[in-house]
Amino acid sequence: MSDVLAELATTLEQRKNAAPEESYVSSLYHKGLNKILEKVGEEATEVILAAKDLEAGGSRSEFVGEVADLWFHSMVAMAQLDVDHSEVMDCLAQRFGISGLDEKAARSEQQD
């Protein structure tokens, strides 16, 4: 999976230098972070709706496609902010073997 993410990250980085009329990603970069985040929010909502539909007997491929869209737009936001996908992968890896309840409690303590 990380090979796909690495390849996507490379493509997203290359699109930063393209003209906005040349690619969808370039047009998002040109419109700025707020537009990118708007797309992330839109895709998150679509994931929720597709999940509810799937639970009710709807399309599995629709749900998978919406999650892919959310991941994609999240990676565009990360690229815009110069955050490498490996940082997220490392964060997830660090959480292995830690209770989700303990991990969440530790984050709450750090914010206080």
C-alpha positions, -999 to 999 in steps of 0.1 A, spaced: 0 0 0 28 25 8 41 20 -27 8 34 -40 9 62 -15 45 70 -24 37 71 -61 6 93 -55 27 116 -33 53 120 -61 26 128 -86 10 154 -63 44 170 -57 50 172 -95 16 189 -99 26 218 -77 46 233 -106 19 227 -133 -4 253 -146 -39 252 -130 -55 245 -164 -33 214 -169 -46 193 -140 -73 190 -114 -46 189 -86 -28 219 -100 -61 238 -100 -67 229 -63 -32 241 -54 -39 273 -73 -71 279 -53 -53 274 -20 -56 255 12 -92 265 20 -105 250 -13 -85 218 -7 -99 215 29 -134 221 15 -128 191 -8 -116 170 22 -148 179 41 -170 172 11 -153 138 7 -156 130 44 -193 136 42 -196 114 11 -178 86 30 -203 89 58 -232 87 34 -218 58 14 -211 39 46 -247 43 57 -258 32 23 -235 2 24 -249 -8 58 -284 -7 43 -274 -30 15 -259 -4 -9 -228 -5 -30 -195 -16 -15 -176 -2 -45 -193 32 -39 -180 32 -3 -145 22 -14 -144 49 -41 -155 76 -16 -128 65 9 -103 66 -20 -114 102 -28 -111 112 9 -75 97 11 -66 114 -22 -78 149 -11 -62 144 23 -29 137 6 -34 169 -16 -38 188 17 -7 172 31 13 180 0 1 216 2 14 218 37 46 199 29 37 170 52 50 137 38 27 107 39 54 87 57 48 109 88 12 96 89 24 61 83 49 64 111 22 78 134 0 49 127 28 24 132 36 39 166 0 32 177 3 -5 171 2 -24 204 -12 5 223 -48 4 235 -69 29 216 -83 41 249 -48 46 263 -36 64 232 -66 87 232 -61 95 270 -24 102 263 -33 127 236 -58 144 260 -31 148 286 -7 163 261 -32 189 251 -39 200 287 
